[in-house]
Amino acid sequence: MITRNAKRIKVGITATRFEEAMARYAAAEHRETQINKSIELEVNELLEKYNDELMCLSQAKTTAFEIVQSYCLENKEVLFDKRRTIGTLHAIAGFRLGTPRLKTAKGRDWKKVLEALKEQLPGYVRITEEPAKDLLLADRHKETVAPFLMQIGVQVVQDELFYIESKKAA
């Protein structure tokens, strides 16, 4: 059983109720704006308060990371002969494999690879065919396109969207 959540449109709304609803909407939006500005100011104050300390901590982490990384690279055979990680009282360091990716071999580029794939492994070459919807939409009024849209089973539609734009309080 398929159920739809259709929004019910209220009927019989008086002009007075309409005006009251518009006023409530505008007041709620205005208060929402005030709260968001207040939050933004408080966040900015906190960021400013801790900015220097955060920069120092970031620099300290970067320097420490470089030292640890250098040590681990220099001693990789000894430290990581059986495991990919080492642990200390304070942290764990190690090497992990990144996401597999393809890279062209020396002296090759993707154009040459594509040509070789076409000959030897054509199943690994993509050919994408799809309607150029953006072009059809842009050229929908042209004499060469407009008459054929209905013939090919395409129609241009625009939804009508309802909105409320409250007036900003001074």
Sine and cosine of phi, psi and omega as CSV:
sin_phi,cos_phi,sin_psi,cos_psi,sin_omega,cos_omega
0.00,0.00,0.80,-0.60,0.00,-1.00
-0.99,-0.11,0.79,-0.61,0.07,-1.00
-0.91,-0.41,0.59,-0.81,0.02,-1.00
-0.90,-0.44,0.63,-0.78,0.05,-1.00
-0.99,-0.17,0.95,0.31,0.01,-1.00
-0.98,0.18,0.67,-0.74,0.01,-1.00
-0.98,0.17,0.81,-0.59,0.00,-1.00
-0.98,0.18,0.74,-0.67,0.05,-1.00
-1.00,-0.04,0.82,-0.57,0.00,-1.00
-0.97,0.26,0.61,-0.79,0.02,-1.00
-0.89,-0.46,0.34,-0.94,0.05,-1.00
0.97,0.22,0.44,0.90,0.02,-1.00
-0.98,0.21,0.76,-0.65,0.01,-1.00
-0.99,0.13,0.28,-0.96,0.04,-1.00
-0.88,0.47,-0.57,0.82,0.01,-1.00
-0.91,0.42,-0.73,0.69,0.03,-1.00
-0.90,0.44,-0.60,0.80,0.05,-1.00
-0.87,0.50,-0.76,0.65,-0.01,-1.00
-0.88,0.47,-0.66,0.75,0.02,-1.00
-0.89,0.46,-0.68,0.73,0.00,-1.00
-0.91,0.42,-0.65,0.76,0.05,-1.00
-0.88,0.47,-0.66,0.75,0.01,-1.00
-0.90,0.43,-0.69,0.72,0.03,-1.00
-0.89,0.46,-0.67,0.74,0.00,-1.00
-0.88,0.48,-0.76,0.65,-0.03,-1.00
-0.89,0.45,-0.65,0.76,0.01,-1.00
-0.91,0.41,-0.68,0.74,0.01,-1.00
-0.90,0.43,-0.66,0.75,0.02,-1.00
-0.91,0.42,-0.65,0.76,0.02,-1.00
-0.89,0.46,-0.72,0.69,0.00,-1.00
-0.90,0.43,-0.63,0.77,0.04,-1.00
-0.87,0.50,-0.67,0.74,0.03,-1.00
-0.89,0.45,-0.69,0.73,0.02,-1.00
-0.88,0.48,-0.70,0.71,-0.01,-1.00
-0.89,0.46,-0.71,0.71,0.00,-1.00
-0.89,0.46,-0.63,0.78,0.06,-1.00
-0.90,0.43,-0.67,0.74,0.01,-1.00
-0.89,0.46,-0.69,0.72,0.03,-1.00
-0.88,0.47,-0.70,0.71,-0.01,-1.00
-0.88,0.48,-0.67,0.74,0.03,-1.00
-0.89,0.46,-0.71,0.71,-0.01,-1.00
-0.91,0.42,-0.65,0.76,0.03,-1.00
-0.90,0.44,-0.69,0.72,0.02,-1.00
-0.88,0.47,-0.63,0.77,0.04,-1.00
-0.89,0.46,-0.69,0.73,0.02,-1.00
-0.91,0.42,-0.68,0.73,0.03,-1.00
-0.88,0.48,-0.67,0.75,0.00,-1.00
-0.91,0.40,-0.64,0.77,-0.02,-1.00
-0.88,0.47,-0.65,0.76,-0.09,-1.00
-0.97,-0.22,0.04,1.00,-0.10,-0.99
-0.85,0.53,-0.75,0.66,-0.03,-1.00
-0.88,0.47,-0.71,0.70,-0.01,-1.00
-0.90,0.43,-0.66,0.76,0.02,-1.00
-0.89,0.45,-0.63,0.78,0.03,-1.00
-0.91,0.42,-0.68,0.74,0.03,-1.00
-0.89,0.46,-0.69,0.72,0.01,-1.00
-0.89,0.45,-0.65,0.76,0.01,-1.00
-0.90,0.45,-0.70,0.72,0.04,-1.00
-0.90,0.44,-0.66,0.76,0.01,-1.00
-0.89,0.46,-0.67,0.74,0.03,-1.00
-0.89,0.45,-0.69,0.73,-0.02,-1.00
-0.88,0.47,-0.72,0.69,0.01,-1.00
-0.89,0.46,-0.72,0.69,0.00,-1.00
-0.90,0.44,-0.65,0.76,0.02,-1.00
-0.87,0.50,-0.72,0.70,-0.01,-1.00
-0.88,0.48,-0.66,0.75,0.01,-1.00
-0.90,0.43,-0.75,0.66,-0.01,-1.00
-0.88,0.47,-0.70,0.72,0.00,-1.00
-0.89,0.46,-0.70,0.71,0.02,-1.00
-0.87,0.49,-0.71,0.70,0.01,-1.00
-0.87,0.50,-0.71,0.70,-0.04,-1.00
-0.92,0.39,-0.61,0.79,0.03,-1.00
-0.92,0.38,-0.67,0.75,0.01,-1.00
-0.91,0.42,-0.54,0.84,-0.07,-1.00
-0.92,-0.40,0.47,0.88,-0.11,-0.99
-0.86,0.51,-0.69,0.72,-0.05,-1.00
-0.90,0.44,-0.59,0.81,-0.04,-1.00
-0.99,0.17,-0.75,0.66,-0.09,-1.00
-0.96,0.28,-0.53,0.85,-0.14,-0.99
-0.86,-0.52,0.56,0.83,-0.02,-1.00
-0.95,0.31,-0.53,0.85,-0.03,-1.00
-0.92,-0.39,-0.43,0.90,-0.06,-1.00
-0.78,-0.63,0.30,-0.95,0.01,-1.00
-1.00,-0.10,-0.07,1.00,0.00,-1.00
-0.71,-0.70,0.40,-0.92,0.16,-0.99
-0.74,-0.67,0.51,-0.86,-0.01,-1.00
-0.86,-0.51,0.52,-0.85,0.11,-0.99
-0.80,-0.60,-0.08,-1.00,0.06,-1.00
-0.89,0.45,-0.45,0.89,-0.15,-0.99
-0.97,-0.23,-0.46,0.89,-0.09,-1.00
-0.24,-0.97,0.04,-1.00,0.08,-1.00
-0.86,-0.50,0.68,-0.73,0.06,-1.00
-0.78,-0.63,0.43,-0.90,0.01,-1.00
0.02,-1.00,-0.09,-1.00,0.02,-1.00
-0.88,-0.47,0.73,-0.68,0.09,-1.00
-0.79,-0.61,0.45,-0.89,0.01,-1.00
-0.98,0.21,0.68,-0.73,0.06,-1.00
-0.98,0.19,-0.03,-1.00,0.03,-1.00
-0.93,0.36,0.72,-0.69,0.02,-1.00
-0.86,0.51,0.64,-0.77,0.04,-1.00
-0.56,-0.83,0.29,-0.96,0.03,-1.00
-0.98,-0.18,0.63,-0.78,0.01,-1.00
-0.66,-0.75,0.64,-0.77,0.00,-1.00
-0.96,0.29,0.54,-0.84,0.03,-1.00
-0.96,0.29,0.28,-0.96,-0.02,-1.00
-0.85,0.52,0.73,-0.68,0.02,-1.00
0.99,0.10,0.03,1.00,0.01,-1.00
-0.88,-0.47,0.41,-0.91,0.14,-0.99
-0.72,-0.69,0.14,-0.99,-0.09,-1.00
-0.91,0.42,-0.45,0.89,0.04,-1.00
-0.91,0.42,-0.71,0.70,0.04,-1.00
-0.91,0.41,-0.63,0.77,0.02,-1.00
-0.88,0.47,-0.68,0.74,0.01,-1.00
-0.87,0.48,-0.69,0.73,0.02,-1.00
-0.88,0.47,-0.69,0.73,0.02,-1.00
-0.91,0.42,-0.63,0.77,0.03,-1.00
-0.90,0.44,-0.65,0.76,0.01,-1.00
-0.85,0.53,-0.60,0.80,-0.02,-1.00
-0.99,0.14,-0.72,0.69,-0.19,-0.98
-0.99,-0.17,-0.57,0.82,-0.01,-1.00
-0.70,-0.71,0.92,0.39,-0.09,-1.00
-0.89,0.45,-0.33,0.94,0.04,-1.00
-0.93,0.37,-0.23,0.97,-0.02,-1.00
-0.97,-0.25,0.34,0.94,0.06,-1.00
-0.92,-0.39,0.81,-0.58,-0.01,-1.00
-1.00,0.06,0.68,-0.73,0.16,-0.99
-0.78,-0.62,0.93,-0.37,-0.09,-1.00
-0.97,-0.23,0.86,-0.51,0.11,-0.99
-0.89,-0.46,0.82,-0.58,0.03,-1.00
-0.41,-0.91,0.43,-0.90,0.03,-1.00
-0.89,0.46,0.66,-0.75,0.06,-1.00
-1.00,0.07,0.97,0.23,-0.10,-1.00
-0.86,0.51,-0.63,0.77,-0.01,-1.00
-0.89,0.46,-0.62,0.78,0.02,-1.00
-0.95,0.32,-0.66,0.75,0.04,-1.00
-0.86,0.50,-0.68,0.73,0.00,-1.00
-0.91,0.41,-0.67,0.74,-0.01,-1.00
-0.92,0.39,-0.57,0.82,-0.07,-1.00
-0.98,-0.18,0.26,0.97,-0.10,-0.99
-0.87,0.50,-0.37,0.93,-0.02,-1.00
-1.00,-0.09,-0.14,0.99,-0.03,-1.00
-0.95,0.33,0.56,-0.83,-0.01,-1.00
-0.89,0.45,-0.47,0.88,-0.02,-1.00
-0.99,0.17,-0.27,0.96,-0.06,-1.00
-0.92,-0.39,-0.74,0.67,-0.13,-0.99
-0.75,0.66,-0.75,0.66,-0.05,-1.00
-0.92,0.40,-0.37,0.93,-0.08,-1.00
-1.00,-0.01,-0.25,0.97,-0.05,-1.00
-0.85,0.53,-0.76,0.65,0.00,-1.00
-0.91,0.40,-0.59,0.81,0.00,-1.00
-0.88,0.47,-0.63,0.78,-0.04,-1.00
-1.00,0.02,-0.01,1.00,0.08,-1.00
1.00,0.04,0.54,0.84,0.01,-1.00
-0.83,-0.55,0.68,-0.74,0.11,-0.99
-0.75,-0.66,0.52,-0.86,0.02,-1.00
-1.00,-0.08,0.82,-0.57,-0.01,-1.00
-0.82,-0.57,0.50,-0.87,0.11,-0.99
-0.71,-0.70,0.84,-0.55,0.03,-1.00
-0.98,0.19,0.57,-0.82,0.08,-1.00
-0.99,-0.10,0.84,-0.55,-0.05,-1.00
-0.94,-0.35,0.72,-0.69,0.03,-1.00
-1.00,0.07,0.58,-0.82,0.03,-1.00
-0.55,-0.83,0.31,-0.95,0.17,-0.98
-0.79,-0.61,0.76,-0.65,0.04,-1.00
-0.86,-0.51,0.97,-0.26,-0.05,-1.00
-0.98,0.21,0.48,-0.88,0.03,-1.00
-0.98,0.18,0.73,-0.69,-0.06,-1.00
-0.96,0.29,0.70,-0.71,0.04,-1.00
-0.98,0.22,0.55,-0.84,-0.05,-1.00
-0.96,0.28,0.00,0.00,0.00,0.00
